[in-house]
Amino acid sequence: MRVLVVDDNALHLLILRKIFEKSADTVVIANNGKEALDELRKNPGFNVILTDIMMPEMDGIEFLSEVKGNSITHSIPVIGFTAGDVDYYRQKTPIPFDTLVPKPIDFWELYNLAKAKATAGLN
């Protein structure tokens, strides 16, 4: 599986990379939405995207809009996570995340959720 992880928190990126790589998944990391879009332009073949919402330069909501508004990437499942009010983002985000989860995160649960979303997208 090929995973794009977008977060400005270096510790989260490291933990998620290690968890996915234990299963021999390919992990590409980006520190914000702009970097993530650059990665998608280089190679849009991701099975799932995990993104924080609150990031500098381009936040997760703007990034989600770009992903879902693109005919090449719109079908990639996007899992959002935030320390903010999850219900607020569920109601106010113009394009919904495929799944939105609160921080603090159980990284193994996030891994299992990503695997399930990616597998569902392959069927």
N, C-alpha and C positions, 0 to 999 in steps of 0.2 A: 504494500500500500504506500502511496505517496501523500505526505501530509505537509501542509503549510501552516506554521504556527506563527502568529503575529502578536507580539506583546513588547512593551517597553521595559518589562521587568526581566533582567538578565537571569535571575534565579529561576523564575517560571520557565523561561526558555530552556535553560539547562536541564531542569527536571523533566520537562516534557520530551525533550530530545532523547534523553537517556531511556525513558520508559518506552518510547516508540522504537528506538533502535534495538532494544532487547528482543523485539519481535521481528527484527530484520526489516522494519519499515524504513523508507527513505524520508528524512525530515529536512525541510527547508525552513529557515527561520527569517523573520523580518522584524524590525524594531518599531514599525508603524505602518499605517495603511499605504503610504507612498512606496515604501520599500516592497511591500507585499504585491502591489500592482506591478512593479517592475519585474518581480519574480514570475507573476502570472503571464506577463507579456513574453518573457523568455521561453516559458514552457507552461502552458495552461493545464497540463495533464495531472492535476491533483485529484485524489479521491475524496478528500475532506479538508476543510479549512477551520482552524481554531483561532479565534481572535478576541483580544481584549477590546473593550469599548473605549475606555478613556486612555488615549495615547496622544503624543505630540504630533504635529505636522498634518496627519490625517487620522481622525478617530475611526473606531470600528463601525460606526453607523454610516459614515461617508464611504468607507471602504466596502461595506456590504452593498450599498447602492450601486457602486461601480461594478462589483462582481455580478450581482443579479441583473443589472442593466446591460450586460455584455452577452451577445448571443453565443459566444464560445464558452464562457464560464458560468452562465446562469444556473446550470443544473448541478454545480458542485455544492454539496451540503456545507453550510456555514454554521458553526457552533460559536456563539458569543458567550463571553463571561465578563462579569463586572462586579466591582465592589459597591456600585451604586444600587439604586432601587430597581430591581428586576421588573416589578410590575409596571413601573413608570415606563421603562424602555419597551416593554411588550405593548403598551398602549400607544406610545408616542412615536415609535419607529415607523416611518412610512412603508418600508419593506421589512417584513418580519424575518428574524433569524430562523433557521431551521430548528434550532434549539438555543435557548438562552438560560444560562446557569449563574448562580450567585457565587462570589468569592466570599470567604475562602473556599478553595476548591479541593476536593479529594482528587488528586491527580490520576489515581487509578480508575476512579469512576469516570473522569473525563476521557481517559484512554478507552474504556469500554464503550462509552457513548459514541466516540469517534469511530471506533471499529464497527459498531452497529449501523451508524449512518452511512459509512462508506460501503459496507456490505449491501445495505438496502439499495444504494445507488447503482450497484453493479448488477442487481437482479432486474 
